[in-house]
């Protein structure tokens, strides 16, 4: 479904959706299509992914960071201080 949308449509969709899983899917599509440094609302895709990873970690919404959304960038970025789990 996301493959058929234009980059502009993906960016617009990202600004309209609250669902973290769908945000991750959109960011993954933008990452694949445009790269880490593509600007989305004044931030790069990388920065948006990092913020989403932090939010998912703090809310313990782990399903967002797992397949089928293959956001490998999430894994080294997640910190969960509540359980003292941090990445190097």
C-alpha atoms as an extended CHARMM CRD file, in Angstrom:
* protein
*
        88  EXT
         1         1  UNK       CA              0.0000000000        0.0000000000        0.0000000000  PROA      1               0.0000000000
         2         2  UNK       CA              2.7080000000        2.5330000000        0.9290000000  PROA      2               0.0000000000
         3         3  UNK       CA              4.7610000000        1.6610000000       -2.1390000000  PROA      3               0.0000000000
         4         4  UNK       CA              2.1070000000        3.1900000000       -4.3850000000  PROA      4               0.0000000000
         5         5  UNK       CA              2.0810000000        6.5270000000       -2.5130000000  PROA      5               0.0000000000
         6         6  UNK       CA              4.2800000000        9.4030000000       -3.5720000000  PROA      6               0.0000000000
         7         7  UNK       CA              6.9150000000       10.7680000000       -1.1940000000  PROA      7               0.0000000000
         8         8  UNK       CA              4.7600000000       13.8590000000       -0.6830000000  PROA      8               0.0000000000
         9         9  UNK       CA              1.7680000000       11.7060000000        0.2210000000  PROA      9               0.0000000000
        10        10  UNK       CA              3.8780000000        9.7460000000        2.7200000000  PROA      10              0.0000000000
        11        11  UNK       CA              5.0790000000       12.9490000000        4.3790000000  PROA      11              0.0000000000
        12        12  UNK       CA              1.5150000000       14.2460000000        4.5530000000  PROA      12              0.0000000000
        13        13  UNK       CA              0.2760000000       10.9350000000        5.9820000000  PROA      13              0.0000000000
        14        14  UNK       CA              3.0000000000       11.0120000000        8.6200000000  PROA      14              0.0000000000
        15        15  UNK       CA              1.7910000000       14.3700000000        9.8770000000  PROA      15              0.0000000000
        16        16  UNK       CA             -1.7900000000       13.1070000000       10.1250000000  PROA      16              0.0000000000
        17        17  UNK       CA             -1.3590000000        9.7650000000       11.8740000000  PROA      17              0.0000000000
        18        18  UNK       CA             -0.9990000000        9.1280000000       15.6190000000  PROA      18              0.0000000000
        19        19  UNK       CA             -0.5300000000        5.3580000000       15.4180000000  PROA      19              0.0000000000
        20        20  UNK       CA              3.1260000000        4.5960000000       16.2010000000  PROA      20              0.0000000000
        21        21  UNK       CA              3.1550000000        1.3950000000       14.1390000000  PROA      21              0.0000000000
        22        22  UNK       CA              1.8860000000        3.2310000000       11.0640000000  PROA      22              0.0000000000
        23        23  UNK       CA              4.3790000000        6.0500000000       11.7000000000  PROA      23              0.0000000000
        24        24  UNK       CA              7.1560000000        3.4500000000       11.7420000000  PROA      24              0.0000000000
        25        25  UNK       CA              5.9230000000        1.9720000000        8.4700000000  PROA      25              0.0000000000
        26        26  UNK       CA              5.8400000000        5.3900000000        6.8250000000  PROA      26              0.0000000000
        27        27  UNK       CA              9.2900000000        6.3000000000        8.1390000000  PROA      27              0.0000000000
        28        28  UNK       CA             10.6390000000        2.9600000000        6.9170000000  PROA      28              0.0000000000
        29        29  UNK       CA              9.2200000000        3.6540000000        3.4450000000  PROA      29              0.0000000000
        30        30  UNK       CA             10.7740000000        7.1340000000        3.4630000000  PROA      30              0.0000000000
        31        31  UNK       CA             14.0730000000        5.6910000000        4.6660000000  PROA      31              0.0000000000
        32        32  UNK       CA             14.1220000000        3.1410000000        1.8590000000  PROA      32              0.0000000000
        33        33  UNK       CA             13.0810000000        5.6490000000       -0.7610000000  PROA      33              0.0000000000
        34        34  UNK       CA             14.8410000000        8.8790000000        0.2800000000  PROA      34              0.0000000000
        35        35  UNK       CA             17.5020000000        7.9410000000        2.8610000000  PROA      35              0.0000000000
        36        36  UNK       CA             18.3150000000        8.8450000000        6.4650000000  PROA      36              0.0000000000
        37        37  UNK       CA             18.8590000000       12.5350000000        5.8440000000  PROA      37              0.0000000000
        38        38  UNK       CA             15.6210000000       13.2860000000        4.0250000000  PROA      38              0.0000000000
        39        39  UNK       CA             13.8810000000       16.2200000000        5.7260000000  PROA      39              0.0000000000
        40        40  UNK       CA             10.4180000000       15.6750000000        7.1840000000  PROA      40              0.0000000000
        41        41  UNK       CA              8.9110000000       18.6230000000        9.0250000000  PROA      41              0.0000000000
        42        42  UNK       CA             12.2690000000       20.1550000000        9.8850000000  PROA      42              0.0000000000
        43        43  UNK       CA             13.8230000000       16.8640000000       11.0300000000  PROA      43              0.0000000000
        44        44  UNK       CA             15.6060000000       14.0860000000        9.1990000000  PROA      44              0.0000000000
        45        45  UNK       CA             14.0960000000       10.6360000000        8.8410000000  PROA      45              0.0000000000
        46        46  UNK       CA             16.8530000000        9.4400000000       11.1710000000  PROA      46              0.0000000000
        47        47  UNK       CA             15.8620000000       11.9520000000       13.8680000000  PROA      47              0.0000000000
        48        48  UNK       CA             12.1870000000       11.0320000000       13.5120000000  PROA      48              0.0000000000
        49        49  UNK       CA             13.0360000000        7.3260000000       13.8310000000  PROA      49              0.0000000000
        50        50  UNK       CA             15.1480000000        7.9890000000       16.9170000000  PROA      50              0.0000000000
        51        51  UNK       CA             12.3430000000        9.9530000000       18.5760000000  PROA      51              0.0000000000
        52        52  UNK       CA              9.8320000000        7.2590000000       17.7240000000  PROA      52              0.0000000000
        53        53  UNK       CA             12.1810000000        4.5890000000       19.0890000000  PROA      53              0.0000000000
        54        54  UNK       CA             12.5430000000        6.5160000000       22.3460000000  PROA      54              0.0000000000
        55        55  UNK       CA              8.7780000000        6.9140000000       22.6230000000  PROA      55              0.0000000000
        56        56  UNK       CA              8.2280000000        3.2110000000       21.9230000000  PROA      56              0.0000000000
        57        57  UNK       CA             10.8410000000        2.2780000000       24.5010000000  PROA      57              0.0000000000
        58        58  UNK       CA              9.4230000000        4.5090000000       27.2030000000  PROA      58              0.0000000000
        59        59  UNK       CA              5.8880000000        3.2470000000       26.5350000000  PROA      59              0.0000000000
        60        60  UNK       CA              7.1020000000       -0.3620000000       26.1070000000  PROA      60              0.0000000000
        61        61  UNK       CA              5.4320000000       -0.6290000000       22.7180000000  PROA      61              0.0000000000
        62        62  UNK       CA              7.9160000000       -3.1970000000       21.4420000000  PROA      62              0.0000000000
        63        63  UNK       CA              5.7950000000       -4.5320000000       18.5770000000  PROA      63              0.0000000000
        64        64  UNK       CA              6.4750000000       -1.3210000000       16.6640000000  PROA      64              0.0000000000
        65        65  UNK       CA             10.2150000000       -2.0150000000       16.5380000000  PROA      65              0.0000000000
        66        66  UNK       CA              9.8760000000       -5.6290000000       15.3890000000  PROA      66              0.0000000000
        67        67  UNK       CA              9.1720000000       -7.1320000000       11.9390000000  PROA      67              0.0000000000
        68        68  UNK       CA              7.3390000000       -6.7420000000        9.6240000000  PROA      68              0.0000000000
        69        69  UNK       CA              8.4990000000       -3.1620000000       10.1430000000  PROA      69              0.0000000000
        70        70  UNK       CA             12.2080000000       -3.7660000000        9.6870000000  PROA      70              0.0000000000
        71        71  UNK       CA             13.5130000000       -0.6280000000       11.3590000000  PROA      71              0.0000000000
        72        72  UNK       CA             16.9490000000       -1.8900000000       12.3020000000  PROA      72              0.0000000000
        73        73  UNK       CA             17.8290000000        1.6740000000       13.2420000000  PROA      73              0.0000000000
        74        74  UNK       CA             15.5660000000        1.2590000000       16.2860000000  PROA      74              0.0000000000
        75        75  UNK       CA             17.5270000000       -1.4770000000       17.9840000000  PROA      75              0.0000000000
        76        76  UNK       CA             20.6970000000        0.3650000000       19.0470000000  PROA      76              0.0000000000
        77        77  UNK       CA             18.7600000000        3.5010000000       20.0050000000  PROA      77              0.0000000000
        78        78  UNK       CA             16.2310000000        2.2160000000       22.5350000000  PROA      78              0.0000000000
        79        79  UNK       CA             16.8160000000        3.0290000000       26.1870000000  PROA      79              0.0000000000
        80        80  UNK       CA             14.4850000000        1.7600000000       28.8370000000  PROA      80              0.0000000000
        81        81  UNK       CA             15.6880000000        3.2710000000       32.0930000000  PROA      81              0.0000000000
        82        82  UNK       CA             12.7740000000        1.8340000000       34.0310000000  PROA      82              0.0000000000
        83        83  UNK       CA             14.3590000000       -1.5790000000       33.6330000000  PROA      83              0.0000000000
        84        84  UNK       CA             17.9310000000       -0.2970000000       33.3230000000  PROA      84              0.0000000000
        85        85  UNK       CA             18.2090000000       -1.5670000000       29.7700000000  PROA      85              0.0000000000
        86        86  UNK       CA             20.4570000000        0.5950000000       27.6590000000  PROA      86              0.0000000000
        87        87  UNK       CA             22.4020000000        0.1720000000       24.4660000000  PROA      87              0.0000000000
        88        88  UNK       CA             26.1580000000        0.7340000000       24.2030000000  PROA      88              0.0000000000
